[in-house]
Amino acid sequence: MDPQPMNIMDTPRPVVALATEYSPGEILEFHNHPRAQLLYASLGVMTVETHKGIWVVPPHRGVWIPPYMVHKLTVSHHISMRSLYFQPELCGNTPQECCVVSVSPLLKELILEASQMPRLYPRNGPEERLLMVVMDRIRQMDLTPLMNLPIPRDHRLKAIYQHLDENPGDKRTLEEWGDTIGLTRRTLTRLFLSETSMTFGQWKQHIRILKSLPLLAENEQVTTVAMEMGYDNPSAFISVFKKALGKTPSKYFAGE
């Protein structure tokens, strides 16, 4: 049996792969590690959160996490996770912020193959050469224009975020939220632009689209999701979804 180091970060190899299964509801609380990480779910949808924002990542995409980036992982449904960990000296030409990346069919197969290799693979052998090809592909990978949700720092806006995170279909206007938390519409408008670089309407739309992704990934009917997200009809939801992510829900999850 291949001996496995207790701590994957201490494994004396430039790139290390790890296969993990996560059950619905599992949460990996905020943490960081000295290696960069490429997260790829071959099955299921994951939510990755940093102190700057939230990304909901469907199949066919991955998340690049630079060394020491503090992040949190939430699992809505069962996912089969494949992670690659890279020593920092390999990451000079890679993104320096957390971002969503496109996982091509070739990169997907390389990741799956790497996850089956022994952690202490032979140096200068075919395993290491395969992982260097993976690194080359990662340096060339395309960043996916997948929206992220900026999280406000102001405690009053954060209260709105926490409510809409649980109730994305809430239709209260900015004025109505102002009455609820005791701020004028003008003040709230200024705060949202300052904290998120978005209007309240744009920011709320981001929440709704991101909250819809795990549901759609589990084959929930578009009509049901649209109603839950507060849209009056599925056509309106599909239009907003396509404008935000460039594709209709069906094509988005088919990887087209």
PAMARFI-19295 format. One line per field, with one value per residue (C-alpha): residue number from 1; residue in one letter; x, y, z. Coordinates in steps of 0.001 Angstrom, whole numbers, padded with zeros to 6 digits, always signed. Layout:
BEGIN
num <- [NUM;...]
residuo <- [A;...]
u <- [X;...]
v <- [Y;...]
w <- [Z;...]
//
This chain:
BEGIN
num <- [1;2;3;4;5;6;7;8;9;10;11;12;13;14;15;16;17;18;19;20;21;22;23;24;25;26;27;28;29;30;31;32;33;34;35;36;37;38;39;40;41;42;43;44;45;46;47;48;49;50;51;52;53;54;55;56;57;58;59;60;61;62;63;64;65;66;67;68;69;70;71;72;73;74;75;76;77;78;79;80;81;82;83;84;85;86;87;88;89;90;91;92;93;94;95;96;97;98;99;100;101;102;103;104;105;106;107;108;109;110;111;112;113;114;115;116;117;118;119;120;121;122;123;124;125;126;127;128;129;130;131;132;133;134;135;136;137;138;139;140;141;142;143;144;145;146;147;148;149;150;151;152;153;154;155;156;157;158;159;160;161;162;163;164;165;166;167;168;169;170;171;172;173;174;175;176;177;178;179;180;181;182;183;184;185;186;187;188;189;190;191;192;193;194;195;196;197;198;199;200;201;202;203;204;205;206;207;208;209;210;211;212;213;214;215;216;217;218;219;220;221;222;223;224;225;226;227;228;229;230;231;232;233;234;235;236;237;238;239;240;241;242;243;244;245;246;247;248;249;250;251;252;253;254;255;256]
residuo <- [M;D;P;Q;P;M;N;I;M;D;T;P;R;P;V;V;A;L;A;T;E;Y;S;P;G;E;I;L;E;F;H;N;H;P;R;A;Q;L;L;Y;A;S;L;G;V;M;T;V;E;T;H;K;G;I;W;V;V;P;P;H;R;G;V;W;I;P;P;Y;M;V;H;K;L;T;V;S;H;H;I;S;M;R;S;L;Y;F;Q;P;E;L;C;G;N;T;P;Q;E;C;C;V;V;S;V;S;P;L;L;K;E;L;I;L;E;A;S;Q;M;P;R;L;Y;P;R;N;G;P;E;E;R;L;L;M;V;V;M;D;R;I;R;Q;M;D;L;T;P;L;M;N;L;P;I;P;R;D;H;R;L;K;A;I;Y;Q;H;L;D;E;N;P;G;D;K;R;T;L;E;E;W;G;D;T;I;G;L;T;R;R;T;L;T;R;L;F;L;S;E;T;S;M;T;F;G;Q;W;K;Q;H;I;R;I;L;K;S;L;P;L;L;A;E;N;E;Q;V;T;T;V;A;M;E;M;G;Y;D;N;P;S;A;F;I;S;V;F;K;K;A;L;G;K;T;P;S;K;Y;F;A;G;E]
u <- [+000000;+001292;+002286;+000287;+001661;-000594;-000635;-001092;+000573;+003817;+003889;+007315;+005914;+005319;+001701;-000547;-004053;-006836;-010233;-012950;-016670;-018846;-022387;-025215;-024915;-021196;-019267;-015522;-015262;-012896;-009348;-006262;-003239;+000264;-000366;-002540;-005605;-007706;-011136;-013141;-016415;-016882;-020399;-022530;-022403;-020223;-020314;-016971;-016813;-013944;-014048;-014542;-017404;-019261;-019074;-021543;-019754;-021635;-020137;-017692;-016062;-013466;-012234;-008651;-007602;-004174;-001835;-002979;-006329;-008867;-011948;-014977;-016680;-020381;-021979;-025672;-025883;-023512;-020351;-017384;-014472;-011128;-008492;-005002;-002546;+000443;+003580;+003707;+006804;+004755;+002142;+003974;+001813;-001494;-004348;-003591;-007252;-009896;-011676;-013800;-012082;-013252;-012322;-011845;-012516;-008746;-008101;-010997;-009503;-006065;-007520;-009415;-006314;-004150;-006614;-006044;-002264;-000385;+000335;+004055;+004408;+007924;+009965;+010867;+008469;+005281;+003136;+005174;+005233;+001439;+001129;+003442;+001093;-001751;+000204;+000772;-002961;-003809;-001518;-003451;-006946;-009688;-011311;-015051;-017239;-019211;-020634;-019621;-021558;-019777;-020596;-021241;-019228;-021709;-023765;-027044;-026449;-025196;-028538;-030282;-027876;-028505;-032259;-032112;-029694;-032435;-035347;-034169;-037755;-038417;-039757;-039241;-038029;-035097;-037523;-039210;-035855;-034994;-038131;-037179;-033642;-034144;-032248;-033339;-033412;-030647;-028384;-029015;-028299;-024992;-024064;-024781;-022689;-019873;-019913;-020669;-020098;-023676;-027146;-029460;-031395;-028247;-027004;-030339;-030391;-026949;-028254;-031199;-029117;-026522;-029178;-030844;-027730;-027741;-031466;-031089;-028099;-030354;-032791;-035405;-037973;-037175;-040742;-040414;-037018;-038278;-041196;-038941;-036551;-039346;-039895;-043424;-042886;-040151;-039534;-038454;-036107;-034589;-034006;-032204;-030214;-029050;-028120;-026069;-024333;-024550;-026658;-030060;-030154;-030392;-027378;-025401;-025645;-025048;-021696;-022528]
v <- [+000000;+003475;+005359;+008597;+011602;+012809;+016349;+016797;+020207;+018560;+016015;+016347;+016695;+019892;+018944;+016691;+015470;+014568;+012942;+013623;+012941;+015485;+014960;+017508;+020201;+019776;+022978;+023521;+026656;+029507;+028239;+028662;+026650;+027376;+025671;+027007;+024875;+024026;+022800;+020789;+019001;+016185;+015842;+018449;+022176;+023933;+027366;+029019;+032087;+034456;+037694;+039503;+037534;+034317;+032046;+029239;+026841;+024317;+021372;+022088;+024825;+024931;+027402;+028613;+029527;+031193;+030268;+031486;+032756;+032414;+030586;+028549;+025692;+024846;+021747;+021966;+018463;+015531;+016404;+014412;+016801;+016573;+018972;+019723;+021449;+023343;+024551;+028387;+028533;+027022;+029785;+032815;+033161;+032141;+034367;+036064;+036258;+033584;+033063;+030630;+028863;+026839;+023160;+021819;+018143;+017543;+019242;+017335;+013990;+015024;+016011;+012729;+010745;+012679;+012016;+008271;+008507;+007673;+010806;+009926;+009269;+008586;+011678;+012314;+009589;+009587;+010698;+013842;+014595;+014301;+016767;+019226;+019051;+019857;+022886;+024056;+023752;+025704;+028561;+028699;+028240;+030732;+032669;+032065;+035208;+033733;+036346;+036572;+038254;+041041;+040789;+044162;+045011;+047557;+045774;+047216;+046004;+042693;+042265;+042682;+040178;+037594;+037890;+037657;+034774;+032827;+034453;+035398;+035816;+038741;+041565;+044501;+047645;+049765;+052217;+049412;+048108;+051642;+051737;+048373;+049298;+053027;+054549;+056772;+055523;+057971;+056683;+053060;+053788;+055382;+052534;+049815;+051539;+052093;+048571;+046445;+048716;+047814;+049212;+047415;+045954;+044562;+043136;+041469;+039977;+038493;+036845;+035346;+033942;+032472;+030934;+029398;+027534;+024682;+024143;+024031;+021701;+019235;+019365;+021463;+022758;+026247;+027390;+026294;+027986;+031194;+031431;+030711;+033444;+036006;+036245;+036575;+034030;+031661;+033760;+036724;+034500;+032896;+036339;+037598;+034359;+034559;+038222;+037459;+034249;+034361;+031212;+029847;+027516;+024372;+025277;+026520;+023205;+021211;+022953;+024233]
w <- [+000000;-000847;+002330;+002698;+004619;+007421;+006062;+002322;+002520;+003676;+000862;-000816;-004322;-006366;-007190;-005125;-005997;-003587;-004208;-001619;-001356;+000458;+001716;+001506;+004155;+004806;+005438;+005474;+007574;+006707;+006340;+004174;+003157;+001850;-001479;-004273;-004939;-007965;-006841;-009343;-008640;-011145;-009749;-007980;-007228;-004665;-003072;-002356;-000155;+000599;+002552;-000761;-002263;-003020;-006074;-006834;-009147;-011331;-013231;-016089;-014003;-011265;-008684;-008486;-004935;-004546;-001680;+001753;+000419;+003253;+001934;+002932;+001089;+001378;-000116;-001020;-002505;-002726;-004645;-005844;-005305;-007022;-005708;-006954;-004617;-006053;-004344;-004410;-006624;-009462;-009325;-010668;-013803;-012261;-010976;-007672;-006638;-006188;-009515;-011512;-014396;-017367;-017143;-020657;-021450;-021563;-018226;-016677;-017724;-016486;-013107;-012780;-013734;-011267;-008438;-008855;-008618;-005411;-003426;-003247;-006957;-008324;-009128;-012788;-013911;-016037;-013073;-012505;-016235;-016344;-013478;-015221;-018233;-015831;-014606;-018182;-018903;-015766;-016787;-020077;-018644;-019396;-016611;-016731;-016625;-013743;-011456;-007866;-005091;-003192;+000517;+002196;+005288;+006661;+009338;+008042;+004498;+005841;+007604;+004239;+002688;+005416;+004921;+001117;+001321;+003109;+001238;-002278;-003484;-001124;-003304;-000963;-002703;-001582;+000014;+001947;+003139;+004226;+006367;+007857;+008889;+009423;+006499;+003644;+000082;-000802;+001976;+001042;-002627;-001701;+000650;-001909;-004562;-002089;-000620;-003707;-006748;-007746;-007430;-005032;-007984;-009619;-006335;-005556;-009047;-008378;-005208;-007062;-009901;-007548;-005317;-008369;-009531;-006987;-007583;-011351;-011050;-009256;-012226;-010440;-012915;-014237;-013472;-009844;-009468;-011090;-008646;-005663;-006769;-006918;-010679;-012024;-014803;-016080;-019194;-017069;-015066;-018180;-019704;-016593;-016308;-019929;-019584;-016450;-017563;-021346;-021746;-020868;-017848;-019978;-022142;-019152;-017313;-020472;-020773;-024259]
//
